[in-house]
Amino acid sequence: MVYGPIIIPQLWSTCLPTDADNDILCQCVTQIKQLENQKETADNHKSEQKKALEEAKKKGKAAFDAEKAQISQGKLAAAEAKT
């Protein structure tokens, strides 16, 4: 007879602290919410940039180029801020 596979789950339930499980779960949920918020913010920012480019395109090539340069500078500043 093999008793190992039957005993292991019982040992896990008695040896693992239950409070730690809840703390780890709360931390994971918090991190997931933060990542979702960051992604939503980034998506909103991209859609605003796209709308700004479309409006600038209606005004002419010079306005479009200026808006595109401004967006590029913003992206460069954000990349430098991350590092």
PyMOL Python script that loads the backbone (N, CA, C, O; Angstrom):
from pymol import cmd

cmd.read_pdbstr("""\
ATOM      1  N   MET A   1       0.828  -1.186   0.000  1.00  0.00           N
ATOM      2  CA  MET A   1       0.000   0.000   0.000  1.00  0.00           C
ATOM      3  C   MET A   1       0.876   1.255   0.000  1.00  0.00           C
ATOM      4  O   MET A   1       1.952   1.290   0.595  1.00  0.00           O
ATOM      5  N   VAL A   2       0.371   2.285  -0.693  1.00  0.00           N
ATOM      6  CA  VAL A   2       1.068   3.565  -0.754  1.00  0.00           C
ATOM      7  C   VAL A   2       0.228   4.590  -0.005  1.00  0.00           C
ATOM      8  O   VAL A   2      -0.911   4.868  -0.380  1.00  0.00           O
ATOM      9  N   TYR A   3       0.801   5.149   1.056  1.00  0.00           N
ATOM     10  CA  TYR A   3       0.079   6.122   1.869  1.00  0.00           C
ATOM     11  C   TYR A   3       0.442   7.571   1.519  1.00  0.00           C
ATOM     12  O   TYR A   3      -0.290   8.493   1.881  1.00  0.00           O
ATOM     13  N   GLY A   4       1.552   7.778   0.827  1.00  0.00           N
ATOM     14  CA  GLY A   4       2.042   9.124   0.534  1.00  0.00           C
ATOM     15  C   GLY A   4       1.037  10.026  -0.152  1.00  0.00           C
ATOM     16  O   GLY A   4       0.748  11.108   0.359  1.00  0.00           O
ATOM     17  N   PRO A   5       0.488   9.620  -1.302  1.00  0.00           N
ATOM     18  CA  PRO A   5      -0.447  10.510  -2.003  1.00  0.00           C
ATOM     19  C   PRO A   5      -1.699  10.842  -1.191  1.00  0.00           C
ATOM     20  O   PRO A   5      -2.285  11.907  -1.387  1.00  0.00           O
ATOM     21  N   ILE A   6      -2.110   9.983  -0.309  1.00  0.00           N
ATOM     22  CA  ILE A   6      -3.302  10.231   0.493  1.00  0.00           C
ATOM     23  C   ILE A   6      -2.985  11.204   1.631  1.00  0.00           C
ATOM     24  O   ILE A   6      -3.828  12.024   1.996  1.00  0.00           O
ATOM     25  N   ILE A   7      -1.799  11.119   2.183  1.00  0.00           N
ATOM     26  CA  ILE A   7      -1.431  11.921   3.348  1.00  0.00           C
ATOM     27  C   ILE A   7      -1.027  13.347   2.967  1.00  0.00           C
ATOM     28  O   ILE A   7      -1.234  14.265   3.761  1.00  0.00           O
ATOM     29  N   ILE A   8      -0.466  13.558   1.793  1.00  0.00           N
ATOM     30  CA  ILE A   8       0.058  14.880   1.416  1.00  0.00           C
ATOM     31  C   ILE A   8      -1.002  15.981   1.501  1.00  0.00           C
ATOM     32  O   ILE A   8      -0.708  17.010   2.110  1.00  0.00           O
ATOM     33  N   PRO A   9      -2.197  15.852   0.946  1.00  0.00           N
ATOM     34  CA  PRO A   9      -3.188  16.936   1.083  1.00  0.00           C
ATOM     35  C   PRO A   9      -3.552  17.226   2.534  1.00  0.00           C
ATOM     36  O   PRO A   9      -3.798  18.379   2.889  1.00  0.00           O
ATOM     37  N   GLN A  10      -3.591  16.202   3.374  1.00  0.00           N
ATOM     38  CA  GLN A  10      -3.902  16.413   4.787  1.00  0.00           C
ATOM     39  C   GLN A  10      -2.780  17.191   5.466  1.00  0.00           C
ATOM     40  O   GLN A  10      -3.044  18.044   6.313  1.00  0.00           O
ATOM     41  N   LEU A  11      -1.532  16.904   5.102  1.00  0.00           N
ATOM     42  CA  LEU A  11      -0.400  17.636   5.664  1.00  0.00           C
ATOM     43  C   LEU A  11      -0.433  19.091   5.201  1.00  0.00           C
ATOM     44  O   LEU A  11      -0.149  19.995   5.987  1.00  0.00           O
ATOM     45  N   TRP A  12      -0.771  19.322   3.954  1.00  0.00           N
ATOM     46  CA  TRP A  12      -0.844  20.686   3.438  1.00  0.00           C
ATOM     47  C   TRP A  12      -1.880  21.499   4.213  1.00  0.00           C
ATOM     48  O   TRP A  12      -1.622  22.641   4.592  1.00  0.00           O
ATOM     49  N   SER A  13      -3.037  20.915   4.443  1.00  0.00           N
ATOM     50  CA  SER A  13      -4.102  21.657   5.113  1.00  0.00           C
ATOM     51  C   SER A  13      -3.756  21.964   6.564  1.00  0.00           C
ATOM     52  O   SER A  13      -4.198  22.982   7.096  1.00  0.00           O
ATOM     53  N   THR A  14      -2.977  21.110   7.213  1.00  0.00           N
ATOM     54  CA  THR A  14      -2.626  21.373   8.607  1.00  0.00           C
ATOM     55  C   THR A  14      -1.388  22.243   8.742  1.00  0.00           C
ATOM     56  O   THR A  14      -1.260  22.960   9.734  1.00  0.00           O
ATOM     57  N   CYS A  15      -0.476  22.209   7.788  1.00  0.00           N
ATOM     58  CA  CYS A  15       0.792  22.937   7.899  1.00  0.00           C
ATOM     59  C   CYS A  15       0.753  24.338   7.305  1.00  0.00           C
ATOM     60  O   CYS A  15       1.489  25.210   7.765  1.00  0.00           O
ATOM     61  N   LEU A  16      -0.069  24.579   6.313  1.00  0.00           N
ATOM     62  CA  LEU A  16      -0.114  25.898   5.689  1.00  0.00           C
ATOM     63  C   LEU A  16      -0.994  26.843   6.507  1.00  0.00           C
ATOM     64  O   LEU A  16      -2.105  26.477   6.890  1.00  0.00           O
ATOM     65  N   PRO A  17      -0.510  28.042   6.774  1.00  0.00           N
ATOM     66  CA  PRO A  17      -1.346  28.998   7.505  1.00  0.00           C
ATOM     67  C   PRO A  17      -2.441  29.548   6.598  1.00  0.00           C
ATOM     68  O   PRO A  17      -2.181  29.864   5.437  1.00  0.00           O
ATOM     69  N   THR A  18      -3.639  29.664   7.106  1.00  0.00           N
ATOM     70  CA  THR A  18      -4.760  30.138   6.289  1.00  0.00           C
ATOM     71  C   THR A  18      -4.733  31.650   6.136  1.00  0.00           C
ATOM     72  O   THR A  18      -5.202  32.164   5.121  1.00  0.00           O
ATOM     73  N   ASP A  19      -4.195  32.384   7.117  1.00  0.00           N
ATOM     74  CA  ASP A  19      -4.116  33.839   7.014  1.00  0.00           C
ATOM     75  C   ASP A  19      -3.198  34.258   5.879  1.00  0.00           C
ATOM     76  O   ASP A  19      -3.472  35.241   5.191  1.00  0.00           O
ATOM     77  N   ALA A  20      -2.123  33.531   5.679  1.00  0.00           N
ATOM     78  CA  ALA A  20      -1.184  33.864   4.615  1.00  0.00           C
ATOM     79  C   ALA A  20      -1.846  33.707   3.249  1.00  0.00           C
ATOM     80  O   ALA A  20      -1.573  34.479   2.330  1.00  0.00           O
ATOM     81  N   ASP A  21      -2.708  32.716   3.121  1.00  0.00           N
ATOM     82  CA  ASP A  21      -3.409  32.507   1.854  1.00  0.00           C
ATOM     83  C   ASP A  21      -4.282  33.711   1.517  1.00  0.00           C
ATOM     84  O   ASP A  21      -4.315  34.151   0.367  1.00  0.00           O
ATOM     85  N   ASN A  22      -4.982  34.241   2.501  1.00  0.00           N
ATOM     86  CA  ASN A  22      -5.854  35.397   2.259  1.00  0.00           C
ATOM     87  C   ASN A  22      -5.031  36.636   1.925  1.00  0.00           C
ATOM     88  O   ASN A  22      -5.413  37.418   1.055  1.00  0.00           O
ATOM     89  N   ASP A  23      -3.907  36.818   2.610  1.00  0.00           N
ATOM     90  CA  ASP A  23      -3.051  37.969   2.328  1.00  0.00           C
ATOM     91  C   ASP A  23      -2.485  37.896   0.918  1.00  0.00           C
ATOM     92  O   ASP A  23      -2.468  38.893   0.196  1.00  0.00           O
ATOM     93  N   ILE A  24      -2.026  36.724   0.531  1.00  0.00           N
ATOM     94  CA  ILE A  24      -1.469  36.543  -0.813  1.00  0.00           C
ATOM     95  C   ILE A  24      -2.545  36.775  -1.864  1.00  0.00           C
ATOM     96  O   ILE A  24      -2.290  37.401  -2.892  1.00  0.00           O
ATOM     97  N   LEU A  25      -3.735  36.276  -1.609  1.00  0.00           N
ATOM     98  CA  LEU A  25      -4.846  36.465  -2.547  1.00  0.00           C
ATOM     99  C   LEU A  25      -5.188  37.949  -2.683  1.00  0.00           C
ATOM    100  O   LEU A  25      -5.405  38.437  -3.792  1.00  0.00           O
ATOM    101  N   CYS A  26      -5.238  38.660  -1.568  1.00  0.00           N
ATOM    102  CA  CYS A  26      -5.546  40.097  -1.609  1.00  0.00           C
ATOM    103  C   CYS A  26      -4.471  40.868  -2.367  1.00  0.00           C
ATOM    104  O   CYS A  26      -4.778  41.791  -3.122  1.00  0.00           O
ATOM    105  N   GLN A  27      -3.217  40.490  -2.168  1.00  0.00           N
ATOM    106  CA  GLN A  27      -2.130  41.145  -2.887  1.00  0.00           C
ATOM    107  C   GLN A  27      -2.237  40.900  -4.387  1.00  0.00           C
ATOM    108  O   GLN A  27      -2.025  41.812  -5.186  1.00  0.00           O
ATOM    109  N   CYS A  28      -2.564  39.679  -4.764  1.00  0.00           N
ATOM    110  CA  CYS A  28      -2.705  39.355  -6.186  1.00  0.00           C
ATOM    111  C   CYS A  28      -3.860  40.126  -6.809  1.00  0.00           C
ATOM    112  O   CYS A  28      -3.733  40.645  -7.919  1.00  0.00           O
ATOM    113  N   VAL A  29      -4.972  40.206  -6.113  1.00  0.00           N
ATOM    114  CA  VAL A  29      -6.135  40.930  -6.624  1.00  0.00           C
ATOM    115  C   VAL A  29      -5.802  42.411  -6.780  1.00  0.00           C
ATOM    116  O   VAL A  29      -6.186  43.038  -7.767  1.00  0.00           O
ATOM    117  N   THR A  30      -5.086  42.967  -5.801  1.00  0.00           N
ATOM    118  CA  THR A  30      -4.699  44.374  -5.863  1.00  0.00           C
ATOM    119  C   THR A  30      -3.780  44.635  -7.047  1.00  0.00           C
ATOM    120  O   THR A  30      -3.944  45.627  -7.758  1.00  0.00           O
ATOM    121  N   GLN A  31      -2.818  43.752  -7.260  1.00  0.00           N
ATOM    122  CA  GLN A  31      -1.902  43.917  -8.391  1.00  0.00           C
ATOM    123  C   GLN A  31      -2.634  43.818  -9.717  1.00  0.00           C
ATOM    124  O   GLN A  31      -2.347  44.577 -10.643  1.00  0.00           O
ATOM    125  N   ILE A  32      -3.565  42.903  -9.815  1.00  0.00           N
ATOM    126  CA  ILE A  32      -4.338  42.752 -11.053  1.00  0.00           C
ATOM    127  C   ILE A  32      -5.154  44.019 -11.324  1.00  0.00           C
ATOM    128  O   ILE A  32      -5.217  44.484 -12.462  1.00  0.00           O
ATOM    129  N   LYS A  33      -5.777  44.575 -10.286  1.00  0.00           N
ATOM    130  CA  LYS A  33      -6.556  45.805 -10.460  1.00  0.00           C
ATOM    131  C   LYS A  33      -5.665  46.962 -10.898  1.00  0.00           C
ATOM    132  O   LYS A  33      -6.055  47.757 -11.754  1.00  0.00           O
ATOM    133  N   GLN A  34      -4.472  47.060 -10.315  1.00  0.00           N
ATOM    134  CA  GLN A  34      -3.553  48.120 -10.697  1.00  0.00           C
ATOM    135  C   GLN A  34      -3.128  47.981 -12.151  1.00  0.00           C
ATOM    136  O   GLN A  34      -3.075  48.968 -12.885  1.00  0.00           O
ATOM    137  N   LEU A  35      -2.826  46.758 -12.564  1.00  0.00           N
ATOM    138  CA  LEU A  35      -2.433  46.534 -13.956  1.00  0.00           C
ATOM    139  C   LEU A  35      -3.572  46.853 -14.916  1.00  0.00           C
ATOM    140  O   LEU A  35      -3.345  47.421 -15.984  1.00  0.00           O
ATOM    141  N   GLU A  36      -4.791  46.489 -14.541  1.00  0.00           N
ATOM    142  CA  GLU A  36      -5.946  46.811 -15.388  1.00  0.00           C
ATOM    143  C   GLU A  36      -6.133  48.317 -15.506  1.00  0.00           C
ATOM    144  O   GLU A  36      -6.419  48.831 -16.587  1.00  0.00           O
ATOM    145  N   ASN A  37      -5.971  49.022 -14.387  1.00  0.00           N
ATOM    146  CA  ASN A  37      -6.102  50.477 -14.412  1.00  0.00           C
ATOM    147  C   ASN A  37      -5.021  51.119 -15.274  1.00  0.00           C
ATOM    148  O   ASN A  37      -5.300  52.059 -16.018  1.00  0.00           O
ATOM    149  N   GLN A  38      -3.792  50.618 -15.180  1.00  0.00           N
ATOM    150  CA  GLN A  38      -2.708  51.145 -15.998  1.00  0.00           C
ATOM    151  C   GLN A  38      -2.981  50.913 -17.478  1.00  0.00           C
ATOM    152  O   GLN A  38      -2.750  51.796 -18.304  1.00  0.00           O
ATOM    153  N   LYS A  39      -3.471  49.727 -17.809  1.00  0.00           N
ATOM    154  CA  LYS A  39      -3.766  49.414 -19.206  1.00  0.00           C
ATOM    155  C   LYS A  39      -4.914  50.293 -19.721  1.00  0.00           C
ATOM    156  O   LYS A  39      -4.869  50.781 -20.850  1.00  0.00           O
ATOM    157  N   GLU A  40      -5.922  50.488 -18.899  1.00  0.00           N
ATOM    158  CA  GLU A  40      -7.052  51.330 -19.306  1.00  0.00           C
ATOM    159  C   GLU A  40      -6.601  52.777 -19.512  1.00  0.00           C
ATOM    160  O   GLU A  40      -7.032  53.437 -20.458  1.00  0.00           O
ATOM    161  N   THR A  41      -5.736  53.264 -18.629  1.00  0.00           N
ATOM    162  CA  THR A  41      -5.211  54.617 -18.760  1.00  0.00           C
ATOM    163  C   THR A  41      -4.393  54.753 -20.037  1.00  0.00           C
ATOM    164  O   THR A  41      -4.514  55.744 -20.757  1.00  0.00           O
ATOM    165  N   ALA A  42      -3.561  53.755 -20.314  1.00  0.00           N
ATOM    166  CA  ALA A  42      -2.748  53.787 -21.526  1.00  0.00           C
ATOM    167  C   ALA A  42      -3.630  53.752 -22.777  1.00  0.00           C
ATOM    168  O   ALA A  42      -3.368  54.462 -23.748  1.00  0.00           O
ATOM    169  N   ASP A  43      -4.671  52.927 -22.746  1.00  0.00           N
ATOM    170  CA  ASP A  43      -5.591  52.852 -23.888  1.00  0.00           C
ATOM    171  C   ASP A  43      -6.316  54.183 -24.103  1.00  0.00           C
ATOM    172  O   ASP A  43      -6.488  54.625 -25.239  1.00  0.00           O
ATOM    173  N   ASN A  44      -6.739  54.815 -23.009  1.00  0.00           N
ATOM    174  CA  ASN A  44      -7.410  56.110 -23.123  1.00  0.00           C
ATOM    175  C   ASN A  44      -6.463  57.162 -23.684  1.00  0.00           C
ATOM    176  O   ASN A  44      -6.851  57.991 -24.508  1.00  0.00           O
ATOM    177  N   HIS A  45      -5.228  57.117 -23.229  1.00  0.00           N
ATOM    178  CA  HIS A  45      -4.229  58.075 -23.703  1.00  0.00           C
ATOM    179  C   HIS A  45      -3.980  57.897 -25.204  1.00  0.00           C
ATOM    180  O   HIS A  45      -3.874  58.878 -25.941  1.00  0.00           O
ATOM    181  N   LYS A  46      -3.890  56.646 -25.648  1.00  0.00           N
ATOM    182  CA  LYS A  46      -3.679  56.377 -27.075  1.00  0.00           C
ATOM    183  C   LYS A  46      -4.862  56.851 -27.910  1.00  0.00           C
ATOM    184  O   LYS A  46      -4.678  57.395 -28.999  1.00  0.00           O
ATOM    185  N   SER A  47      -6.075  56.647 -27.403  1.00  0.00           N
ATOM    186  CA  SER A  47      -7.243  57.076 -28.180  1.00  0.00           C
ATOM    187  C   SER A  47      -7.315  58.604 -28.237  1.00  0.00           C
ATOM    188  O   SER A  47      -7.732  59.167 -29.250  1.00  0.00           O
ATOM    189  N   GLU A  48      -6.911  59.278 -27.154  1.00  0.00           N
ATOM    190  CA  GLU A  48      -6.875  60.747 -27.174  1.00  0.00           C
ATOM    191  C   GLU A  48      -5.843  61.248 -28.178  1.00  0.00           C
ATOM    192  O   GLU A  48      -6.088  62.225 -28.886  1.00  0.00           O
ATOM    193  N   GLN A  49      -4.695  60.588 -28.241  1.00  0.00           N
ATOM    194  CA  GLN A  49      -3.663  60.973 -29.202  1.00  0.00           C
ATOM    195  C   GLN A  49      -4.159  60.756 -30.627  1.00  0.00           C
ATOM    196  O   GLN A  49      -3.900  61.570 -31.513  1.00  0.00           O
ATOM    197  N   LYS A  50      -4.864  59.664 -30.838  1.00  0.00           N
ATOM    198  CA  LYS A  50      -5.384  59.380 -32.174  1.00  0.00           C
ATOM    199  C   LYS A  50      -6.404  60.434 -32.596  1.00  0.00           C
ATOM    200  O   LYS A  50      -6.404  60.885 -33.742  1.00  0.00           O
ATOM    201  N   LYS A  51      -7.272  60.823 -31.664  1.00  0.00           N
ATOM    202  CA  LYS A  51      -8.263  61.863 -31.966  1.00  0.00           C
ATOM    203  C   LYS A  51      -7.583  63.201 -32.255  1.00  0.00           C
ATOM    204  O   LYS A  51      -7.993  63.937 -33.153  1.00  0.00           O
ATOM    205  N   ALA A  52      -6.535  63.505 -31.479  1.00  0.00           N
ATOM    206  CA  ALA A  52      -5.813  64.759 -31.680  1.00  0.00           C
ATOM    207  C   ALA A  52      -5.146  64.769 -33.053  1.00  0.00           C
ATOM    208  O   ALA A  52      -5.123  65.800 -33.726  1.00  0.00           O
ATOM    209  N   LEU A  53      -4.606  63.628 -33.469  1.00  0.00           N
ATOM    210  CA  LEU A  53      -3.988  63.541 -34.798  1.00  0.00           C
ATOM    211  C   LEU A  53      -5.028  63.713 -35.906  1.00  0.00           C
ATOM    212  O   LEU A  53      -4.767  64.360 -36.920  1.00  0.00           O
ATOM    213  N   GLU A  54      -6.201  63.131 -35.701  1.00  0.00           N
ATOM    214  CA  GLU A  54      -7.259  63.271 -36.702  1.00  0.00           C
ATOM    215  C   GLU A  54      -7.707  64.724 -36.820  1.00  0.00           C
ATOM    216  O   GLU A  54      -7.926  65.212 -37.928  1.00  0.00           O
ATOM    217  N   GLU A  55      -7.844  65.418 -35.697  1.00  0.00           N
ATOM    218  CA  GLU A  55      -8.231  66.829 -35.716  1.00  0.00           C
ATOM    219  C   GLU A  55      -7.144  67.676 -36.374  1.00  0.00           C
ATOM    220  O   GLU A  55      -7.444  68.587 -37.145  1.00  0.00           O
ATOM    221  N   ALA A  56      -5.894  67.378 -36.071  1.00  0.00           N
ATOM    222  CA  ALA A  56      -4.785  68.128 -36.661  1.00  0.00           C
ATOM    223  C   ALA A  56      -4.701  67.879 -38.168  1.00  0.00           C
ATOM    224  O   ALA A  56      -4.331  68.770 -38.932  1.00  0.00           O
ATOM    225  N   LYS A  57      -5.045  66.669 -38.583  1.00  0.00           N
ATOM    226  CA  LYS A  57      -5.004  66.333 -40.009  1.00  0.00           C
ATOM    227  C   LYS A  57      -6.043  67.159 -40.776  1.00  0.00           C
ATOM    228  O   LYS A  57      -5.821  67.538 -41.926  1.00  0.00           O
ATOM    229  N   LYS A  58      -7.165  67.429 -40.131  1.00  0.00           N
ATOM    230  CA  LYS A  58      -8.207  68.235 -40.766  1.00  0.00           C
ATOM    231  C   LYS A  58      -7.742  69.687 -40.949  1.00  0.00           C
ATOM    232  O   LYS A  58      -8.165  70.368 -41.882  1.00  0.00           O
ATOM    233  N   LYS A  59      -6.868  70.149 -40.048  1.00  0.00           N
ATOM    234  CA  LYS A  59      -6.392  71.531 -40.104  1.00  0.00           C
ATOM    235  C   LYS A  59      -5.283  71.732 -41.121  1.00  0.00           C
ATOM    236  O   LYS A  59      -5.043  72.855 -41.564  1.00  0.00           O
ATOM    237  N   GLY A  60      -4.606  70.659 -41.492  1.00  0.00           N
ATOM    238  CA  GLY A  60      -3.555  70.784 -42.491  1.00  0.00           C
ATOM    239  C   GLY A  60      -2.304  70.007 -42.107  1.00  0.00           C
ATOM    240  O   GLY A  60      -2.178  69.497 -40.994  1.00  0.00           O
ATOM    241  N   LYS A  61      -1.389  69.935 -43.057  1.00  0.00           N
ATOM    242  CA  LYS A  61      -0.172  69.147 -42.875  1.00  0.00           C
ATOM    243  C   LYS A  61       0.716  69.721 -41.778  1.00  0.00           C
ATOM    244  O   LYS A  61       1.301  68.963 -41.004  1.00  0.00           O
ATOM    245  N   ALA A  62       0.829  71.046 -41.696  1.00  0.00           N
ATOM    246  CA  ALA A  62       1.690  71.658 -40.688  1.00  0.00           C
ATOM    247  C   ALA A  62       1.175  71.352 -39.273  1.00  0.00           C
ATOM    248  O   ALA A  62       1.961  71.041 -38.378  1.00  0.00           O
ATOM    249  N   ALA A  63      -0.121  71.440 -39.082  1.00  0.00           N
ATOM    250  CA  ALA A  63      -0.709  71.141 -37.777  1.00  0.00           C
ATOM    251  C   ALA A  63      -0.535  69.664 -37.436  1.00  0.00           C
ATOM    252  O   ALA A  63      -0.273  69.308 -36.287  1.00  0.00           O
ATOM    253  N   PHE A  64      -0.685  68.807 -38.451  1.00  0.00           N
ATOM    254  CA  PHE A  64      -0.516  67.372 -38.252  1.00  0.00           C
ATOM    255  C   PHE A  64       0.916  67.059 -37.834  1.00  0.00           C
ATOM    256  O   PHE A  64       1.138  66.299 -36.890  1.00  0.00           O
ATOM    257  N   ASP A  65       1.880  67.637 -38.528  1.00  0.00           N
ATOM    258  CA  ASP A  65       3.291  67.404 -38.197  1.00  0.00           C
ATOM    259  C   ASP A  65       3.627  67.917 -36.799  1.00  0.00           C
ATOM    260  O   ASP A  65       4.380  67.275 -36.067  1.00  0.00           O
ATOM    261  N   ALA A  66       3.075  69.066 -36.429  1.00  0.00           N
ATOM    262  CA  ALA A  66       3.321  69.631 -35.102  1.00  0.00           C
ATOM    263  C   ALA A  66       2.738  68.728 -34.017  1.00  0.00           C
ATOM    264  O   ALA A  66       3.379  68.479 -32.995  1.00  0.00           O
ATOM    265  N   GLU A  67       1.539  68.249 -34.243  1.00  0.00           N
ATOM    266  CA  GLU A  67       0.900  67.363 -33.260  1.00  0.00           C
ATOM    267  C   GLU A  67       1.662  66.047 -33.131  1.00  0.00           C
ATOM    268  O   GLU A  67       1.839  65.527 -32.030  1.00  0.00           O
ATOM    269  N   LYS A  68       2.105  65.520 -34.256  1.00  0.00           N
ATOM    270  CA  LYS A  68       2.867  64.275 -34.249  1.00  0.00           C
ATOM    271  C   LYS A  68       4.187  64.452 -33.495  1.00  0.00           C
ATOM    272  O   LYS A  68       4.596  63.567 -32.745  1.00  0.00           O
ATOM    273  N   ALA A  69       4.848  65.584 -33.691  1.00  0.00           N
ATOM    274  CA  ALA A  69       6.097  65.866 -32.979  1.00  0.00           C
ATOM    275  C   ALA A  69       5.844  65.993 -31.482  1.00  0.00           C
ATOM    276  O   ALA A  69       6.639  65.517 -30.671  1.00  0.00           O
ATOM    277  N   GLN A  70       4.744  66.630 -31.117  1.00  0.00           N
ATOM    278  CA  GLN A  70       4.412  66.786 -29.704  1.00  0.00           C
ATOM    279  C   GLN A  70       4.157  65.423 -29.048  1.00  0.00           C
ATOM    280  O   GLN A  70       4.600  65.185 -27.924  1.00  0.00           O
ATOM    281  N   ILE A  71       3.459  64.547 -29.733  1.00  0.00           N
ATOM    282  CA  ILE A  71       3.191  63.205 -29.213  1.00  0.00           C
ATOM    283  C   ILE A  71       4.489  62.424 -29.076  1.00  0.00           C
ATOM    284  O   ILE A  71       4.685  61.716 -28.088  1.00  0.00           O
ATOM    285  N   SER A  72       5.370  62.544 -30.049  1.00  0.00           N
ATOM    286  CA  SER A  72       6.659  61.858 -29.993  1.00  0.00           C
ATOM    287  C   SER A  72       7.485  62.332 -28.806  1.00  0.00           C
ATOM    288  O   SER A  72       8.127  61.528 -28.131  1.00  0.00           O
ATOM    289  N   GLN A  73       7.470  63.634 -28.552  1.00  0.00           N
ATOM    290  CA  GLN A  73       8.206  64.167 -27.404  1.00  0.00           C
ATOM    291  C   GLN A  73       7.618  63.657 -26.093  1.00  0.00           C
ATOM    292  O   GLN A  73       8.355  63.364 -25.151  1.00  0.00           O
ATOM    293  N   GLY A  74       6.325  63.555 -26.032  1.00  0.00           N
ATOM    294  CA  GLY A  74       5.672  63.018 -24.837  1.00  0.00           C
ATOM    295  C   GLY A  74       6.043  61.569 -24.596  1.00  0.00           C
ATOM    296  O   GLY A  74       6.286  61.166 -23.459  1.00  0.00           O
ATOM    297  N   LYS A  75       6.087  60.784 -25.662  1.00  0.00           N
ATOM    298  CA  LYS A  75       6.469  59.381 -25.535  1.00  0.00           C
ATOM    299  C   LYS A  75       7.913  59.242 -25.084  1.00  0.00           C
ATOM    300  O   LYS A  75       8.234  58.385 -24.261  1.00  0.00           O
ATOM    301  N   LEU A  76       8.790  60.093 -25.630  1.00  0.00           N
ATOM    302  CA  LEU A  76      10.200  60.074 -25.253  1.00  0.00           C
ATOM    303  C   LEU A  76      10.373  60.461 -23.786  1.00  0.00           C
ATOM    304  O   LEU A  76      11.169  59.850 -23.074  1.00  0.00           O
ATOM    305  N   ALA A  77       9.641  61.457 -23.337  1.00  0.00           N
ATOM    306  CA  ALA A  77       9.718  61.880 -21.936  1.00  0.00           C
ATOM    307  C   ALA A  77       9.223  60.770 -21.012  1.00  0.00           C
ATOM    308  O   ALA A  77       9.797  60.547 -19.945  1.00  0.00           O
ATOM    309  N   ALA A  78       8.167  60.077 -21.415  1.00  0.00           N
ATOM    310  CA  ALA A  78       7.632  58.973 -20.596  1.00  0.00           C
ATOM    311  C   ALA A  78       8.625  57.819 -20.538  1.00  0.00           C
ATOM    312  O   ALA A  78       8.788  57.192 -19.491  1.00  0.00           O
ATOM    313  N   ALA A  79       9.287  57.537 -21.653  1.00  0.00           N
ATOM    314  CA  ALA A  79      10.279  56.458 -21.666  1.00  0.00           C
ATOM    315  C   ALA A  79      11.462  56.805 -20.770  1.00  0.00           C
ATOM    316  O   ALA A  79      11.978  55.940 -20.063  1.00  0.00           O
ATOM    317  N   GLU A  80      11.892  58.061 -20.793  1.00  0.00           N
ATOM    318  CA  GLU A  80      13.005  58.493 -19.943  1.00  0.00           C
ATOM    319  C   GLU A  80      12.594  58.457 -18.471  1.00  0.00           C
ATOM    320  O   GLU A  80      13.418  58.160 -17.606  1.00  0.00           O
ATOM    321  N   ALA A  81      11.342  58.755 -18.187  1.00  0.00           N
ATOM    322  CA  ALA A  81      10.859  58.743 -16.795  1.00  0.00           C
ATOM    323  C   ALA A  81      10.853  57.318 -16.236  1.00  0.00           C
ATOM    324  O   ALA A  81      11.096  57.112 -15.047  1.00  0.00           O
ATOM    325  N   LYS A  82      10.576  56.344 -17.092  1.00  0.00           N
ATOM    326  CA  LYS A  82      10.576  54.957 -16.633  1.00  0.00           C
ATOM    327  C   LYS A  82      11.963  54.502 -16.232  1.00  0.00           C
ATOM    328  O   LYS A  82      12.123  53.726 -15.291  1.00  0.00           O
ATOM    329  N   THR A  83      12.979  54.994 -16.958  1.00  0.00           N
ATOM    330  CA  THR A  83      14.350  54.596 -16.643  1.00  0.00           C
ATOM    331  C   THR A  83      14.880  55.504 -15.577  1.00  0.00           C
ATOM    332  O   THR A  83      16.026  55.354 -15.153  1.00  0.00           O
TER     333      THR A  83
END
""", "prot")
cmd.dss("prot")
cmd.show_as("cartoon", "prot")
cmd.util.cbc("prot")
cmd.orient("prot")
